[in-house]
């Protein structure tokens, strides 16, 4: 085989997919807020996102009521569609959708920064600061906290998408370790 020429730009990508119903189950459990605190950095938690308000001071159980009928059990053996869950528990489903997207984005950012040992708290998902009118809340960006001694945090491009029971994200980031001196051989 011929020698492998390195990719000409110091870029790396990461991607992740997350099942929203899995996050929904975690958020309904007693460990729901512990999971949120593990995933969201202190800066993100301080924003008090309204989508997470339903997790505060709400009794946790494994049931939610049908409209005027007996309780419906949420467990591993239940084959309930994401649309049905979203219709019956819209606030918590919206929270799960939001958390699943952020979880996927942070996983993608960690994968795109393979040259660093990042944690969930080292990656802060923010909205890009633009002043023009736009639909929604604007495109996200990942703030990668700088190592000790670094003057600035780094940014990475993020895209988050949701469809049905899945949230997915991709991250493109600067990775100085991608372009190596010399050739690459296995």
N, C-alpha and C positions, 0 to 999 in steps of 0.2 A: 504494500500500500504506500501511497504517497504520504509525505508528512502533512499533518493537519495544521492549516493556517489558523491562527487565533481569530476570533470574531473581532472586527475592526473598531468596535466601540465599547467603552467600559460600562456596559449595561447588563442587567440581569433581570429576569422576570420571575414572578411567583404567582401561583394561582391556588384557589381553594374553593371547595363547595361544602355547604353545610345544610343539613336537613332541618327545616324550621320546626317540624313537629317534635324532633328530639330536644331542641332548645325549649319549646313550649312545655314539654314534660319536666324539664329541669326547673323552669321558672315556677311551675305549679308545686314543686316539692319544697320541703323545708330548707333545702340547700340553695334555693333560687337566688336569694340576695348574695349569698356567699360566692356563687358563680359569677354574678354581675360584678362584684367587687374584685374578683380575680381577673376578669377580662378587661374591665374599664380602668384606665389610669386615674390617679387622683384628679388630674385636670378635667378629664371627661366626666367623672362623678360630680365634680363641683358645678358643672353646667346644669345639672338637675333636668335632664331631658324629659319633656312631658310624656313621651311614650313609655317611660319607666315608672311613672307615677302610680300606675295600677298595682305595682309590686309592693308598695308601701302600705302598711297597716291593713292588709287584706287577709282574711283567714285562708289558710292553705288546706286543700283537701284533694281527694282523688275523684271528685264528682263535680259535675255541673248540671243544672236542671234543663230538661226538655221544656219546651213551652207548654206549661200546664200538665205535665205528666211526670212519671217517676224519674229518679236520677239516672244519668248515663255515666257509666264507669269509664274512666280514662286509664287504661293499663296496656301492657304489652300485647295482650290477646285481643284487643279491640281493633277492628278494621274500620276506622272512621276516616273519612276524607278530610283533607285540610280545609276544604270549603265549608264543611259542616262544622268543624271546630271554630273556624273564623266567624261563622254566623252565630254560634252559640256563646262564644266568649271573645268578642271582637277586641276588647282592650288588651287582654293578655296575649292574644294572637298577634296584634300589632307590636307589642313589646317583644315577643319572640322573633318576629320578622326583623325588627330593628337590631336586636342582639345577634341574631344569626348572620346578618349582613356585616356587622362590625367584627364578629368573630372570624368570618371568612376573610375580611380585609386585613386583619392583623396577622392571620396565618399566612396570607399571600405576601405581606410585607416582610415577615420573618424569613420566608423562603427566598425572597428577592435579595435579602441582605445576608446571604450565607457566609459572608466573610466576617460577620459579627455574631455574637451570642446574645440575641435580643430576647426579651421577655414581652408579655402582653403589655406591661406597663411602660416599656420603652417605645411603644408605637402609639401615637395619639392620632386618631382620625378626626380631621377638622374639615370645615368647609372652606373652599378657596375664597379669599377676600377680593371679590369683584364688586364693582358698583353698578354694573349694567343690569337691566331687568332680565329676568330669566324665569323659566318654569321651575317649580319645586324649590328646594332649598340650596341648589347649586351643587357643582361637582365636588367630590371629596378630595382631600390630599392627606397623605400620611406624613406626620411629623415624626422623624426618627431622632430620638433624643441623643445628643452628642455624648461621647465618652468623656470621662473626667479629663479636664485640661483643654477640651475643644471649646472654642468660642461660640459656635453656632450649632443649631440643630439642622439636620438634613431634611430635605423633602423628597417624597417619592410620589409618583402618579398612581392613583387608585381608581378603579372602576368597580362599582358594586351593582349587581343585578339580582332581581327576585323573580321567580316564576313558580307558581303553584306551591309546592312544599319545599322548595330549594332556594337558597341564597348562594350566590357565587361572587367571587371577587378576583381581580387580577391586579398585580402591582408591577410597575416598571421602575427600576431604581438604578442609581449609579453604583457600580461595584468595581472598585479599582483592581480587584484580584482577577477580573475576567481576562484582561489583556495581559498576557505573560510575555516576558522576554524570552526569545528563543522559540523553538517549536514544541508542540505538545505530542507526547508519545505515550502509549499505554504499555 
